[in-house]
Amino acid sequence: MPAVHATDPTRSRLKVTVSRRLPEAVETRMSELFDVALNADDHKMSRDELVAAMRISDVLVPTITDHIDAAMLAQAGDKLKLIANYGAGVDHIDAHSARQRGILVSNTPGVVTDDTADVVMALILGVTRRIPEGMAEMQAGRWQGWSPTAHLGGRLGGRRLGILGMGRIGQAVARRANVFGMQVHYHNRRRLRPEIEAELQATYWESLDQMLARMDIVSVNAPHTPSTFHLLSARRLKLLKPSAVVINTSRGEVIDENALTRMLRAGEIAGAGLDVFEHGHEINPRLRELANVVLLPHMGSATIEGRVEMGEKVIINIKTFADGHRPPDLVVPSML
């Protein structure tokens, strides 16, 4: 990797393009350190705008809304040497093509683990305790007073929670589920070490099919990769009990959304809590019609603290690269 010394007075500061608005403190610090082009109105940059930015920048700072493929990378300028992603997931970037062109890719792992795990629990409670239904009744002025048979949901204590993907977020979900008295089960590419399993009180299932058939709630916490696309396929969704609930805060592509919608409408699955969707913000309109579904606008990581910490990681990755060193959060082939 060529060394780029931002402190060398014979060189100009790194040209950095940021694709979306970031917290003010992050943008200010970037402006102090680099020659930064900011997105003042926070519009989603078009494909042509991203290519134009890659032609003139040393560093591009994209987000999950920016899909960067091999054809776009082929048009990048010789200056572009780092794509410092603002976010942990990098499935929207063709990192293999970038690497072949000598362009490094970094990300911001571990920052929003707790924030996302909190939203998993919020969705579990929202669906099982029918909280949105109660809120809608109150806001519409329909509530006529307490009744012993109204708004009956289900108790979390004793329920089996199946976690699909036991990385940082999956483990954080497990810790929270233990507090609620849930029984934690999980399926993962690799089994956890015995001491971690013991700490999380988690039961490992080598067979995803066998786990799904026995769970009351399934939380999807797996990244989107070619091997996880539609991992919860129509066939696997049919293995769930009719009383089961599906929660997804990871990537929408992991679930066959059309199949899930059909089964929810048919009463073959009891409910779902979704923060991500297979086609981005283009949500299946039939999902909005269902009272047993809680939908959120991809806000699992949306805390002020988390967004600032993500920006700080981006800055550290760029600054480390500028000083001629390997970015601490470099994405390597084994991670893809």
C-alpha positions in Angstrom: 0.0 0.0 0.0 1.5 3.4 -0.9 2.1 5.7 2.0 0.3 9.0 2.0 1.5 11.4 4.6 -1.2 14.1 5.2 1.2 15.9 7.5 3.9 16.3 4.8 3.9 20.0 3.9 4.8 19.1 0.3 1.5 17.3 -0.2 -2.1 18.7 -0.1 -4.6 17.2 2.3 -6.4 14.0 1.3 -9.5 14.7 -0.9 -12.4 12.9 0.9 -16.0 12.7 -0.5 -18.8 11.9 2.0 -22.0 10.5 0.3 -24.5 11.4 3.0 -24.9 13.9 5.8 -23.2 12.8 9.0 -23.5 14.2 12.6 -22.2 17.8 12.7 -19.4 16.9 15.1 -18.1 14.3 12.6 -18.3 16.5 9.6 -16.5 19.3 11.5 -13.7 17.0 12.5 -13.3 15.7 9.0 -13.2 19.2 7.7 -10.3 20.0 10.1 -8.3 17.0 9.0 -9.1 16.6 5.3 -10.2 18.3 2.1 -13.8 17.2 2.4 -16.7 17.4 0.0 -19.9 17.0 2.1 -23.5 16.2 1.0 -25.2 19.4 2.2 -28.8 18.3 1.5 -28.4 14.6 2.3 -29.7 13.4 -1.0 -29.0 9.8 -2.1 -26.2 10.2 -4.6 -26.8 8.8 -8.0 -24.6 6.2 -9.7 -23.1 9.0 -11.9 -22.4 11.2 -8.9 -20.7 8.4 -7.0 -18.5 7.6 -10.1 -17.7 11.3 -10.4 -16.7 11.4 -6.8 -14.5 8.3 -7.2 -12.7 10.0 -10.1 -11.5 13.0 -8.1 -11.1 11.6 -4.5 -8.4 9.9 -2.5 -11.1 8.5 -0.2 -14.8 7.8 -0.6 -17.0 7.6 2.5 -20.2 5.8 1.4 -23.1 4.4 3.4 -25.4 1.4 3.0 -27.6 3.3 0.5 -24.7 3.5 -2.0 -24.2 0.4 -4.1 -20.7 0.3 -5.6 -20.2 -2.4 -8.1 -17.3 -3.5 -10.3 -18.4 -1.4 -13.3 -18.3 1.8 -11.1 -14.9 0.9 -9.7 -13.6 0.4 -13.2 -14.3 4.1 -13.7 -12.6 5.3 -10.5 -9.6 7.6 -10.8 -6.1 6.6 -10.0 -6.2 8.7 -6.8 -8.9 6.6 -5.1 -7.1 4.3 -2.7 -9.6 3.8 0.2 -13.4 3.3 0.5 -14.0 4.1 4.2 -17.5 2.8 4.7 -19.8 4.4 7.2 -21.3 1.3 8.6 -20.4 -2.3 9.5 -21.9 -4.1 6.6 -20.1 -4.0 3.3 -22.4 -6.1 1.1 -23.2 -3.0 -0.9 -19.6 -2.7 -2.0 -17.9 -5.0 -4.4 -14.9 -5.4 -2.1 -13.3 -8.1 -4.3 -13.2 -5.8 -7.3 -11.9 -3.0 -5.1 -9.1 -5.1 -3.8 -8.1 -6.2 -7.4 -7.8 -2.5 -8.2 -5.6 -1.7 -5.2 -8.5 0.1 -3.4 -8.8 -0.7 0.3 -12.2 -1.0 2.0 -12.7 -0.3 5.7 -15.8 -0.4 7.9 -17.1 0.5 11.4 -17.7 -2.8 13.3 -18.8 -3.2 16.8 -20.2 0.3 17.3 -23.9 -0.3 17.1 -24.1 -3.7 18.7 -26.0 -2.7 21.7 -28.2 -0.2 19.9 -29.3 -2.9 17.4 -29.8 -5.5 20.1 -32.1 -3.1 22.0 -34.3 -2.7 18.9 -34.5 -6.5 18.5 -36.0 -6.7 22.0 -38.2 -3.7 21.2 -39.6 -5.5 18.2 -40.0 -8.8 20.1 -42.0 -6.9 22.7 -43.9 -4.9 20.1 -45.2 -8.0 18.3 -45.8 -10.3 21.2 -47.4 -7.7 23.5 -49.3 -6.1 20.5 -48.0 -2.6 21.5 -48.5 -0.9 18.1 -52.2 -2.1 18.1 -52.7 -0.6 21.5 -51.1 2.7 20.5 -53.2 2.9 17.3 -56.4 2.4 19.4 -55.4 5.1 21.8 -54.4 7.6 19.1 -57.7 7.0 17.2 -59.7 7.5 20.4 -61.3 4.1 20.2 -60.4 2.8 23.7 -63.5 2.2 25.9 -61.7 1.2 29.1 -60.0 -1.9 30.5 -61.3 -5.4 29.7 -60.0 -8.7 31.0 -59.9 -10.2 27.5 -58.7 -7.2 25.5 -55.3 -6.8 23.9 -54.0 -10.2 25.1 -50.5 -10.9 24.0 -47.9 -13.5 25.2 -45.4 -13.6 28.0 -41.7 -13.7 27.0 -40.5 -15.7 30.0 -40.0 -19.3 29.0 -40.2 -18.8 25.3 -37.6 -20.3 23.0 -35.6 -17.7 21.1 -33.7 -18.9 18.0 -30.9 -16.6 17.0 -29.8 -16.9 13.4 -26.2 -15.5 13.4 -24.3 -15.4 16.7 -21.9 -12.6 16.1 -21.6 -9.5 18.2 -25.2 -8.5 17.8 -26.6 -12.0 18.2 -24.7 -12.4 21.5 -26.0 -9.1 22.7 -29.5 -10.2 21.9 -28.9 -13.4 23.8 -27.8 -11.5 27.0 -30.9 -9.4 26.9 -33.1 -12.4 26.3 -31.7 -14.1 29.3 -32.8 -11.2 31.5 -36.3 -11.7 30.2 -36.2 -15.4 31.1 -36.2 -16.7 27.5 -34.5 -19.9 26.5 -31.7 -19.0 24.0 -30.9 -21.2 21.0 -28.7 -20.4 18.0 -27.5 -21.4 14.6 -24.2 -20.1 13.4 -21.5 -20.9 10.8 -19.2 -21.8 13.6 -20.1 -23.0 17.1 -19.2 -20.7 19.9 -16.5 -21.6 22.4 -17.9 -23.6 25.4 -17.3 -20.8 27.9 -19.3 -18.3 25.7 -22.1 -20.8 25.3 -22.2 -21.2 29.0 -22.2 -17.4 29.7 -25.0 -16.9 27.2 -26.9 -20.0 28.4 -27.3 -20.8 24.7 -28.0 -24.1 22.9 -26.3 -24.7 19.6 -28.1 -26.2 16.6 -26.0 -27.5 13.7 -29.2 -27.9 11.7 -31.0 -24.7 11.0 -34.1 -26.6 9.9 -34.3 -28.5 13.2 -33.9 -25.3 15.2 -36.5 -23.4 13.3 -39.2 -26.1 13.8 -38.9 -25.7 17.6 -38.6 -22.0 18.2 -41.3 -19.5 19.4 -39.3 -16.5 18.2 -36.6 -16.3 15.5 -34.2 -13.3 15.4 -32.2 -12.9 12.2 -28.8 -11.4 13.0 -26.8 -12.7 10.0 -25.1 -10.6 7.4 -26.1 -10.6 3.7 -23.7 -12.7 1.7 -24.3 -15.0 -1.3 -24.7 -17.9 1.1 -27.3 -16.1 3.3 -29.5 -14.8 0.5 -33.0 -16.1 1.2 -31.6 -18.3 4.0 -35.1 -18.1 5.4 -36.7 -19.4 2.2 -40.3 -20.3 1.7 -39.4 -23.9 2.5 -37.7 -23.0 5.8 -40.4 -20.5 6.8 -42.9 -23.4 6.5 -41.0 -25.2 9.2 -42.0 -22.6 11.8 -44.8 -23.2 14.2 -48.0 -21.2 13.5 -47.4 -19.5 16.8 -43.9 -18.3 15.9 -42.7 -14.8 15.4 -39.9 -13.6 13.0 -37.7 -10.6 13.8 -35.2 -9.2 11.4 -32.8 -6.3 12.1 -29.9 -7.5 9.9 -30.5 -7.5 6.1 -33.8 -7.9 4.3 -32.3 -10.2 1.7 -31.9 -12.9 4.2 -35.6 -13.6 4.2 -37.9 -14.4 1.3 -40.1 -11.4 1.9 -42.9 -12.4 -0.4 -43.1 -15.9 1.2 -43.1 -14.3 4.6 -45.9 -11.9 3.6 -48.1 -14.7 2.2 -47.7 -16.8 5.4 -48.4 -13.9 7.7 -51.6 -13.1 5.7 -52.6 -16.8 5.8 -52.0 -17.0 9.6 -49.3 -19.6 9.1 -46.9 -17.4 11.1 -48.2 -15.5 14.2 -46.3 -12.2 13.6 -43.2 -10.4 12.5 -41.1 -7.4 13.5 -39.0 -6.0 10.6 -36.5 -3.2 10.6 -35.0 -4.1 7.2 -36.6 -5.2 3.9 -35.6 -7.2 0.9 -35.9 -4.3 -1.6 -34.6 -1.4 0.6 -37.3 1.2 1.2 -39.7 -0.4 -1.3 -41.7 -2.4 1.1 -44.3 -5.0 0.1 -47.5 -2.9 0.6 -49.4 -6.0 1.9 -47.1 -6.0 4.9 -48.5 -2.6 5.9 -52.0 -4.0 6.1 -51.2 -6.6 8.8 -51.9 -5.8 12.4 -49.5 -8.6 13.5 -46.5 -7.0 11.8 -44.4 -4.2 13.3 -42.4 -2.2 10.7 -39.6 0.2 11.5 -37.6 2.4 9.0 -34.2 0.7 9.4 -33.6 2.4 12.7 -31.8 -0.4 14.6 -28.6 1.5 14.8 -30.1 5.0 15.0 -28.8 6.5 18.2 -26.9 9.8 18.4 -24.0 8.1 20.3 -23.8 5.3 17.7 -23.8 7.6 14.7 -21.0 9.7 16.2 -18.9 6.7 17.1 -19.3 5.3 13.6 -18.0 8.7 12.3 -15.1 8.6 14.7 -14.1 5.1 13.4 -14.3 6.4 9.8 -12.0 9.2 10.7 -9.5 6.9 12.5 -9.5 4.6 9.4 -8.8 7.5 7.1 -6.2 9.1 9.3 -4.3 5.9 9.9 -4.3 5.3 6.1 -3.1 8.8 5.5 -0.2 8.2 7.9 0.9 5.3 5.8 -0.5 2.5 8.0 -3.1 -0.2 7.6 -6.6 1.0 8.6 -7.6 -0.7 11.9 -10.9 -1.8 10.4 -9.7 -3.0 7.1 -12.1 -5.5 5.4 -10.2 -8.6 4.4 -11.3 -11.5 2.1 -12.0 -13.9 5.0 -14.7 -11.5 6.2 -16.7 -11.5 2.9 
